[in-house]
Amino acid sequence: MKPGVMIRLEGYFVFLLLLINVCPSCFAHLTEQGGSTGCAQTLFVGGSGPGNYTKIQEAINNASQGDTVYVFDDSAPYYESLKINVSIQLVGENRNTTSIEGGNHAISIYVDDVTVRGFRISNVGDFWNCCAFYVTSQGNNISNNNIINNFRMNGVFLDGASYNTISGNLIENNRYHGIRLEYTSHNVIINNVIVNNRGYGIYLYEATDNILMGNTVQQSFFDGLMLGNNSEDNLIYQNNFIGNPANAYDASGNSWDNGSVGNYWDDYNGSDGDGDGIGDSPYIIPGGASQDRFPLVVPYERHPDMIDIIITGGIGLTISASNSGTEDILHFDWESSINGGLLLVPSQRSSQGSVMFLGAGQDVVLQTYRVLFGVGIIEVTVKAGSRSESLKGVLFLLLFLPFPS
């Protein structure tokens, strides 16, 4: 045997001995799978696999840095208050069905570099300082969660926590602030839908150098966006502010556009003479310190909602909506009206409502009239999100016969 060959073989065995001593789990994976993908492993909660955990906190306690804790939805709801003290990924199977309920804080993150996505947080909180997510660390990513129907609590509270990303979350029908930032900086709050919360939609206090982009803040109890004491040098653009008592307040001085595009304000009364989608006059932010120089005249859409509206006649009338896109739809409002003819039942010709969440490929019944009684030609018009549809037909007593399209 050539000496060079022996040297290479000896080096390989030395490497294996080091690997076994430093990371036994890696060696086990190497021998079982025929290759190594590193020390990170996935711990499962729920489901039917052998050795799966029944509690999420148990899996977190047994995880190491870089591991993933994957939570199945078949054992939901999980009645736990989670504390994360190790840098992991915590992943739910389905953001609408992998639910965590009860407790004061649903998930508390005390260490850097944690990712949490794919959960539904409901029935949490009993005091103004409670949260769905309570974060005191840096470099974390909280994305694609449904934080809905909670008690007195904040949706996401960054408490002295900087360099975090909060994205793609639905935060709806909670009894305090949607997103709350205090004594923090350099966070990115992007593409969240924050609707019907009983505090501010987004609240900043002593918070600087944050980016707020692509969020929809709607029907808050107080202001849509409040920038409190010493909240300066924040960049705020391409957000939608709709149906809030006051859409924003800024006493500190912040940037409300990126130099070419600002935000959509439903109370903006300026004109768009050149039709470029940007208002010709600035929107003055209450508080007297700032203005949006390039207000949008129509709501900002990151991608159009792929909502298909289905109107079905026969005996009665059914109105449905289907998400034909590849991305989940986080909250949309709908309204319907029946025009024309002599309509005796129902007595009210118009209705409206909202849908919190519609997953990709899913459908939902918006409205059902079991009895539609009258005579004449009627037209049913439906608007859902940014889509609209109408259907004409003949109503003869209890039978609605749509005209051929």
C-alpha positions as CSV (number, residue, x, y, z in Angstrom):
1,M,0.0,0.0,0.0
2,K,1.2,3.4,-0.9
3,P,2.0,5.6,2.1
4,G,-0.3,8.4,0.9
5,V,-3.2,6.0,1.0
6,M,-2.6,5.1,4.6
7,I,-2.4,8.8,5.6
8,R,-5.8,9.4,4.0
9,L,-7.4,6.4,5.6
10,E,-6.0,7.4,9.0
11,G,-7.4,10.9,8.6
12,Y,-10.8,9.5,7.8
13,F,-10.9,7.4,10.9
14,V,-9.7,10.3,13.1
15,F,-12.6,12.4,11.6
16,L,-15.1,9.6,12.5
17,L,-13.8,9.4,16.1
18,L,-14.1,13.1,16.5
19,L,-17.7,13.1,15.0
20,I,-18.8,10.3,17.4
21,N,-17.5,12.2,20.4
22,V,-18.7,15.7,19.5
23,C,-22.1,14.8,18.0
24,P,-23.4,11.2,18.6
25,S,-26.7,12.0,17.0
26,C,-25.0,13.0,13.8
27,F,-23.2,9.6,13.7
28,A,-26.4,7.8,14.3
29,H,-28.1,9.7,11.5
30,L,-25.0,9.0,9.3
31,T,-25.2,5.2,9.9
32,E,-29.0,5.0,9.5
33,Q,-29.4,7.2,6.4
34,G,-26.1,6.8,4.6
35,G,-25.2,10.5,4.9
36,S,-25.2,13.4,7.2
37,T,-27.4,16.6,7.2
38,G,-25.8,18.1,10.4
39,C,-26.8,17.9,14.0
40,A,-30.2,19.7,13.7
41,Q,-33.2,17.4,14.2
42,T,-37.0,17.6,14.1
43,L,-39.1,16.9,17.1
44,F,-42.7,16.1,16.5
45,V,-45.7,17.0,18.7
46,G,-49.1,15.3,18.2
47,G,-49.6,13.0,15.3
48,S,-49.2,9.2,15.5
49,G,-45.5,8.7,15.1
50,P,-43.6,6.6,17.7
51,G,-41.9,8.8,20.3
52,N,-43.9,12.0,19.4
53,Y,-44.5,14.4,22.2
54,T,-47.9,15.2,23.6
55,K,-47.0,18.7,24.9
56,I,-45.3,21.4,22.8
57,Q,-43.3,22.6,25.9
58,E,-41.8,19.1,26.4
59,A,-40.5,19.1,22.9
60,I,-39.0,22.6,23.3
61,N,-37.3,21.6,26.5
62,N,-35.7,18.7,24.7
63,A,-34.7,20.7,21.6
64,S,-31.2,21.9,20.9
65,Q,-30.1,25.0,19.0
66,G,-31.1,24.8,15.4
67,D,-33.7,22.1,15.9
68,T,-37.3,22.2,14.5
69,V,-40.3,21.5,16.7
70,Y,-43.2,20.5,14.3
71,V,-46.7,20.5,15.8
72,F,-49.5,18.5,14.2
73,D,-53.0,19.8,14.4
74,D,-54.8,16.6,15.2
75,S,-54.2,17.1,19.0
76,A,-55.2,20.7,19.0
77,P,-56.1,22.8,20.8
78,Y,-52.9,22.8,22.9
79,Y,-53.7,24.4,26.3
80,E,-50.2,25.7,27.0
81,S,-48.2,28.9,27.7
82,L,-44.9,28.3,25.9
83,K,-41.5,29.6,27.0
84,I,-38.7,29.4,24.3
85,N,-35.2,29.6,25.7
86,V,-33.4,27.9,22.8
87,S,-32.9,29.0,19.2
88,I,-35.3,26.8,17.3
89,Q,-38.0,26.8,14.6
90,L,-41.5,26.2,16.0
91,V,-43.8,25.2,13.1
92,G,-47.5,24.5,13.2
93,E,-49.0,22.2,10.6
94,N,-51.8,24.6,9.6
95,R,-52.2,28.2,10.7
96,N,-56.0,27.9,11.0
97,T,-56.2,24.6,12.9
98,T,-53.0,24.2,14.9
99,S,-54.3,26.2,17.8
100,I,-52.8,27.2,21.2
101,E,-55.3,28.4,23.8
102,G,-55.4,29.6,27.4
103,G,-52.8,31.2,29.6
104,N,-51.6,34.8,29.9
105,H,-48.9,34.6,27.2
106,A,-49.3,32.0,24.5
107,I,-45.6,32.1,23.4
108,S,-42.8,33.9,25.1
109,I,-39.4,34.2,23.3
110,Y,-36.4,35.0,25.5
111,V,-33.6,34.0,23.2
112,D,-32.3,35.2,19.8
113,D,-32.9,33.6,16.4
114,V,-36.3,31.9,16.9
115,T,-38.8,31.3,14.1
116,V,-42.5,30.7,14.9
117,R,-45.0,30.2,12.1
118,G,-48.2,28.3,11.3
119,F,-50.3,28.6,14.6
120,R,-53.7,29.9,15.6
121,I,-53.7,31.7,18.9
122,S,-57.1,32.1,20.6
123,N,-58.7,32.5,24.0
124,V,-55.5,33.9,25.5
125,G,-55.0,36.7,28.1
126,D,-56.7,38.3,31.0
127,F,-54.8,41.6,31.5
128,W,-53.5,44.5,29.4
129,N,-49.9,43.2,29.5
130,C,-50.7,39.7,28.2
131,C,-49.8,38.7,24.7
132,A,-50.1,36.1,22.0
133,F,-46.3,36.6,21.4
134,Y,-44.1,38.2,24.0
135,V,-40.5,38.9,22.7
136,T,-37.5,40.3,24.6
137,S,-34.7,39.1,22.2
138,Q,-33.3,39.7,18.7
139,G,-33.3,38.2,15.3
140,N,-36.7,36.4,15.6
141,N,-39.2,35.8,12.9
142,I,-42.9,35.6,13.7
143,S,-44.9,34.9,10.5
144,N,-48.0,33.4,9.1
145,N,-50.0,33.0,12.3
146,N,-53.7,33.7,13.1
147,I,-54.0,35.7,16.3
148,I,-57.8,35.9,16.7
149,N,-60.6,36.0,19.2
150,N,-58.5,36.6,22.3
151,F,-59.3,38.3,25.7
152,R,-57.4,41.3,27.1
153,M,-54.1,41.0,25.4
154,N,-51.7,42.3,22.7
155,G,-51.3,40.4,19.5
156,V,-47.5,40.8,19.4
157,F,-45.4,42.7,22.0
158,L,-41.8,43.5,21.3
159,D,-40.5,44.6,24.7
160,G,-37.0,45.9,24.3
161,A,-36.6,43.5,21.4
162,S,-34.8,44.7,18.2
163,Y,-34.0,43.3,14.7
164,N,-37.1,41.1,14.6
165,T,-39.5,40.5,11.7
166,I,-43.3,40.3,12.1
167,S,-44.9,39.3,8.8
168,G,-48.0,37.8,7.3
169,N,-50.0,37.5,10.5
170,L,-53.7,37.9,10.9
171,I,-54.4,39.8,14.1
172,E,-58.1,40.2,14.5
173,N,-60.8,40.6,17.2
174,N,-58.5,40.9,20.2
175,R,-59.2,43.2,23.2
176,Y,-56.0,45.3,23.2
177,H,-53.3,46.5,20.8
178,G,-52.7,44.5,17.6
179,I,-48.9,45.0,17.6
180,R,-47.0,46.8,20.3
181,L,-43.4,48.0,20.2
182,E,-41.6,49.6,23.3
183,Y,-38.0,50.5,23.8
184,T,-37.0,48.9,20.6
185,S,-35.5,49.5,17.1
186,H,-34.7,48.1,13.7
187,N,-37.8,45.8,13.5
188,V,-39.6,45.0,10.2
189,I,-43.4,44.9,10.5
190,I,-44.6,43.8,7.1
191,N,-47.8,42.4,5.4
192,N,-49.9,41.9,8.5
193,V,-53.6,42.3,8.6
194,I,-54.7,43.9,11.8
195,V,-58.5,44.3,12.2
196,N,-61.1,45.1,14.9
197,N,-58.8,45.2,17.9
198,R,-59.9,47.0,21.1
199,G,-56.8,49.2,21.4
200,Y,-54.5,50.7,18.8
201,G,-53.9,48.8,15.7
202,I,-50.1,49.3,16.0
203,Y,-48.6,51.1,19.0
204,L,-45.0,52.4,19.2
205,Y,-43.4,53.9,22.4
206,E,-39.7,54.8,22.5
207,A,-39.4,52.9,19.3
208,T,-37.0,54.1,16.5
209,D,-35.7,53.0,13.1
210,N,-38.4,50.5,12.4
211,I,-40.0,49.7,9.0
212,L,-43.8,49.3,8.7
213,M,-44.8,48.2,5.2
214,G,-47.7,46.5,3.5
215,N,-49.9,46.3,6.6
216,T,-53.7,46.7,6.7
217,V,-54.9,48.4,9.9
218,Q,-58.7,48.4,10.0
219,Q,-61.5,49.2,12.5
220,S,-59.3,49.7,15.6
221,F,-60.9,51.0,18.8
222,F,-58.3,53.8,19.0
223,D,-56.0,55.1,16.4
224,G,-54.9,52.8,13.6
225,L,-51.2,53.6,14.2
226,M,-49.9,55.5,17.3
227,L,-46.4,56.8,17.5
228,G,-45.9,57.8,21.1
229,N,-43.0,59.5,23.0
230,N,-39.6,59.5,21.2
231,S,-40.7,57.2,18.4
232,E,-38.6,58.7,15.6
233,D,-37.0,57.8,12.3
234,N,-39.5,55.1,11.5
235,L,-40.3,54.4,7.8
236,I,-44.0,53.8,7.1
237,Y,-45.3,53.2,3.6
238,Q,-47.6,51.0,1.4
239,N,-49.9,50.5,4.4
240,N,-53.8,50.7,4.4
241,F,-55.6,52.6,7.1
242,I,-59.3,51.9,6.9
243,G,-62.2,52.6,9.2
244,N,-60.2,53.7,12.3
245,P,-61.5,56.6,14.6
246,A,-58.2,58.3,13.7
247,N,-56.0,56.6,11.2
248,A,-52.7,57.7,12.8
249,Y,-51.0,60.0,15.3
250,D,-47.4,61.1,15.1
251,A,-45.9,63.7,17.5
252,S,-42.3,62.8,16.9
253,G,-41.6,63.1,13.2
254,N,-41.3,60.0,11.0
255,S,-41.2,59.2,7.3
256,W,-44.6,58.3,5.9
257,D,-43.5,57.5,2.4
258,N,-40.4,56.1,0.7
259,G,-39.8,59.0,-1.6
260,S,-42.3,57.9,-4.2
261,V,-45.1,55.9,-2.6
262,G,-47.0,56.6,0.7
263,N,-50.0,54.9,2.3
264,Y,-53.7,54.5,1.7
265,W,-55.9,56.6,4.0
266,D,-59.7,56.1,3.7
267,D,-60.3,59.7,4.9
268,Y,-58.0,61.3,2.3
269,N,-60.0,63.9,0.3
270,G,-57.4,65.0,-2.2
271,S,-57.5,64.5,-5.9
272,D,-55.5,62.5,-8.4
273,G,-55.5,64.8,-11.5
274,D,-53.0,62.8,-13.5
275,G,-54.4,59.4,-12.6
276,D,-51.1,57.9,-11.4
277,G,-52.6,56.5,-8.2
278,I,-50.9,59.1,-6.0
279,G,-52.8,62.0,-4.5
280,D,-51.8,65.5,-5.7
281,S,-51.7,66.9,-2.2
282,P,-50.1,65.5,1.0
283,Y,-52.0,63.8,3.8
284,I,-51.3,65.6,7.0
285,I,-50.7,63.2,9.9
286,P,-52.5,64.2,13.1
287,G,-50.0,65.4,15.7
288,G,-48.6,68.1,13.5
289,A,-45.1,66.6,13.0
290,S,-45.4,64.7,9.7
291,Q,-47.1,64.3,6.4
292,D,-47.5,61.6,3.8
293,R,-46.2,63.3,0.6
294,F,-47.4,60.6,-1.7
295,P,-50.8,59.2,-0.4
296,L,-52.3,56.4,-2.4
297,V,-55.8,56.9,-3.7
298,V,-56.7,53.2,-3.8
299,P,-55.7,50.5,-1.2
300,Y,-52.3,48.9,-1.6
301,E,-52.4,45.3,-2.7
302,R,-49.3,43.2,-2.5
303,H,-51.0,40.7,-4.7
304,P,-54.7,40.7,-5.8
305,D,-57.0,38.5,-3.8
306,M,-57.9,35.5,-6.0
307,I,-61.6,35.4,-4.8
308,D,-64.1,33.7,-7.1
309,I,-67.7,34.6,-6.3
310,I,-70.4,31.9,-6.9
311,I,-74.1,32.8,-7.0
312,T,-76.4,29.8,-7.1
313,G,-80.2,30.1,-7.8
314,G,-83.0,27.5,-7.7
315,I,-85.1,27.3,-4.6
316,G,-83.6,30.2,-2.6
317,L,-80.2,31.7,-3.2
318,T,-76.7,30.8,-2.1
319,I,-73.6,33.1,-2.3
320,S,-70.2,31.6,-1.9
321,A,-66.6,32.6,-2.2
322,S,-63.6,30.5,-3.2
323,N,-59.9,31.2,-2.9
324,S,-58.5,30.2,-6.3
325,G,-55.0,31.5,-5.5
326,T,-52.0,29.9,-4.1
327,E,-51.7,32.1,-1.0
328,D,-54.0,32.4,2.0
329,I,-56.3,35.4,2.2
330,L,-56.2,37.2,5.5
331,H,-59.6,38.9,6.1
332,F,-61.9,40.3,3.5
333,D,-65.2,42.2,3.7
334,W,-68.2,41.3,1.5
335,E,-71.5,42.9,0.7
336,S,-74.5,41.8,-1.3
337,S,-77.7,43.4,-2.7
338,I,-80.8,42.3,-4.6
339,N,-82.3,44.8,-7.0
340,G,-85.4,44.9,-9.1
341,G,-88.6,42.8,-9.1
342,L,-91.2,42.6,-6.4
343,L,-89.5,41.0,-3.5
344,L,-91.6,40.0,-0.5
345,V,-89.1,37.7,1.3
346,P,-86.5,38.6,2.5
347,S,-87.7,42.1,3.6
348,Q,-84.1,43.4,3.6
349,R,-82.4,43.5,0.2
350,S,-78.8,44.1,1.3
351,S,-76.3,42.4,3.6
352,Q,-72.7,42.6,4.6
353,G,-70.1,40.7,6.6
354,S,-66.5,39.7,6.7
355,V,-64.4,36.5,6.5
356,M,-61.4,36.3,8.8
357,F,-59.4,33.7,6.9
358,L,-59.7,31.7,3.7
359,G,-56.9,29.3,2.9
360,A,-55.7,28.6,-0.6
361,G,-58.1,26.3,-2.4
362,Q,-60.8,26.7,0.3
363,D,-64.3,28.0,-0.1
364,V,-66.9,29.5,2.2
365,V,-70.6,30.2,2.1
366,L,-71.1,33.9,2.6
367,Q,-74.9,34.0,2.6
368,T,-77.9,31.6,2.2
369,Y,-81.5,32.7,1.5
370,R,-83.5,29.5,2.1
371,V,-86.6,31.4,1.0
372,L,-86.7,34.0,-1.8
373,F,-90.3,34.9,-2.5
374,G,-91.5,37.4,-5.1
375,V,-91.9,38.0,-8.8
376,G,-90.0,39.8,-11.6
377,I,-86.5,40.2,-12.9
378,I,-84.0,40.6,-10.2
379,E,-80.2,41.2,-10.1
380,V,-78.0,39.9,-7.3
381,T,-74.7,41.8,-6.9
382,V,-71.9,40.7,-4.7
383,K,-68.6,42.4,-3.8
384,A,-66.0,40.3,-1.9
385,G,-62.6,41.9,-1.3
386,S,-61.6,43.6,-4.5
387,R,-63.8,41.3,-6.7
388,S,-67.4,41.8,-7.7
389,E,-70.0,39.6,-9.5
390,S,-73.6,39.9,-10.5
391,L,-76.3,37.6,-11.7
392,K,-79.6,38.4,-13.3
393,G,-82.6,36.1,-13.5
394,V,-86.4,35.7,-13.1
395,L,-87.9,35.2,-9.7
396,F,-91.3,33.4,-9.9
397,L,-92.7,32.9,-6.4
398,L,-90.1,30.6,-4.7
399,L,-88.0,29.8,-7.8
400,F,-85.0,32.0,-9.0
401,L,-84.0,31.1,-12.5
402,P,-80.7,32.8,-13.6
403,F,-80.4,33.9,-17.2
404,P,-77.9,32.0,-19.3
405,S,-74.5,33.7,-19.2
